[in-house]
Amino acid sequence: MQRWALVVLTLLLCLWLSSVAAIQIVEFCPDTYTKNEPDEYLVLAGTGPLADLIISDSVGSLRFPPSAVLDSRAVIARNGTAYRQTFGVSPEYEMMDSSPAIKNMVRKGDLRLGNEHDQLILTDHGTVIQTITWPGDVAPKQGQIHIYADGAWDRRMLMIGQSQLAPATYDNVTLTAFVSPDSSAGVFYDAVNSARQSIDLNVYELTDPAIGAALIEAVGRGVSVRVLLEGGPVGGISPAEKGVIRSLQEHQIPVMLLGGVSGVHARYRYDHAKYLVVDDSIVLVTSENFKPGGFPEEGTSGNRGWGVRVSDPRVAAYFAGVFSLDWSGVDIAPAPAGPGGGEEEASGTFQARSPAATFSDTTVTPVLAPDTSSLITDLIAGATHSVRIEQAYIKNTSAGTPNSFLKAAIDDARRGVTVQVILDSAWFNIDDDKDNDEMVAYINQVAAAEHLPLEARLADLTAQDLVKIHNKGVIVDDRQVLVSSINWNTVSPNENREAGLIIDSPGVGAYYAAVFATDWDARSGSSGGKIGRTVFDPLKGGIAAVVLVMIALAVRRRRA
């Protein structure tokens, strides 16, 4: 009998210990934007009693009130009122007594989360069950919320105010694929002109007066139109955009700037998305800004870009939700009215070769940066026989290590997957010492050194009558296609608001593969050996070789 009693007690003890061990710190923000960080906080998640847990650092400690129990998660803020002002909701507990509606922690000393270095220790009955140290477990950055998920800290960079959208996939979707400059304008204006209730538009830059006029016409039909723009684009808001903004405002169309509030930290480095939602049933997603070069008149030259018009209420609802989140932030403000001018115009003639095409029974997965941009790496890494990449540019990290998307593509080639890369050759992308021509040379040097099925080329703009390559597209195995606004640099997937779609469809894959092949094979015969074909300069190749050796040595040191 005593033996059975001992077994039961042991089991109960193990169950109790496991319930406590399941509680852990899963989120914290030590360095907020508020002076002296009264709104700093941490989050516990799990289930079980809290009275015997202690949270401490090297200076102070916190205990929970007697009888406290955790049934899911709880926020412990330094000052509950300050936390509410920043995050819009009250925490469950606070360290400093600021409100009778918020339960107080029992303090010993003064636990404050250090901005640049500190630690958090979670103990139960004197036994340490979790330790978090920074720098170390996380890299401190002002405004960053550190999240523990899937066994690791900070799988994505989450800044204060940013969304945390989960991946979603939709089957049996009907969509229309199009490319610029061939067929973009027709699809775009058909979508806008079909609106009967609402248009929500989010784009980095809107300079095309024809697009502005179409939105004004929609308002005349009784359509509710909202426009969200980037508040601080590179080079500032252009006179052409100011002119469009003024026209929209004169017709009572609200135009808001994301990141346009003085003294308020923007949630995103740039609002670089390019999409619109029509009547909560249609969403148009593209790589192109709403400028004449992205949506030129028929027969007029423009940028190479990709886009899709999705006719599906489920996908439209997803993007409508994203728009609502971004529209309601504290960092948006009405665009200032002001004189415009210098309207941009597309120029040059163009013979369209790729009409828009409609496909049914596709599978669509939205990709939002920074929330789910890791899906791009997963897409590329899942290739089995081919990856075709067309980008405005590719930038490696500031430390010189390969761009994460490019690294995934090179790793594909090391597995025998054929990888092709087209980059823009407009002067502003080949004029400096570290831009597209050097990147093409680097990629081809890697291919030559390792005998990989990997090749990069600069686009022949002359042969294609294109202004520039502004695309951010990927085709995997000729059936999965990425259409998005996400550039291949460090900031775009990690810090910007970006929007895109991964489409799984053999038909859509074949459509974009044909467009890619046209761009890949284009030759003008007048490029002087630089544009439209593989670029390999002996000097640059030698530099790339040295870089490869340095990277290899660095990797060996890390492994050692």
Secondary structure, 3 states (H helix, E strand, C coil): CHHHHHHHHHHHHHHHHHHHHCCEEEEEECCCCCCCCCCCEEEEECCEECCCEEEECCCCEEECCCCCEECCEEEEEEEHHHHHHHHCCCCCEEEECCCCCCEECEEECCCCCCCCCEEEEEEECCEEEEEEEECCCCCCCCCEEEEEECCEECCCCEECCCCCCCCCCEEEEEEEEEEECCCHHHHHHHHHHCCCCEEEEEECCECCHHHHHHHHHHHHCCCEEEEEEECCCCCCCCHHHHHHHHHHHHCCCCEEEECCCCCCCCCCCCECCEEEEECCCEEEEECCCECCCCCCCCCECCCEEEEEEEECHHHHHHHHHHHHHHHCCCCEEECCCCCCCCCCCCCCECCCCCCCEEEEEEEEEEEEECCCCHHHHHHHHCCCCEEEEEECCECCCCCCCCCHHHHHHHHHHHCCCEEEEEECCCHHHCCCCCCHHHHHHHHHHHHHHHCCCEEEEECCHHHHCCCCECCEEEEECCCEEEEECCCECCHHHHHCEEEEEEEECHHHHHHHHHHHHHHHHCCCCCCCCCCCCCCCCHHHHHHHHHHHHHHHHHHHHHHC
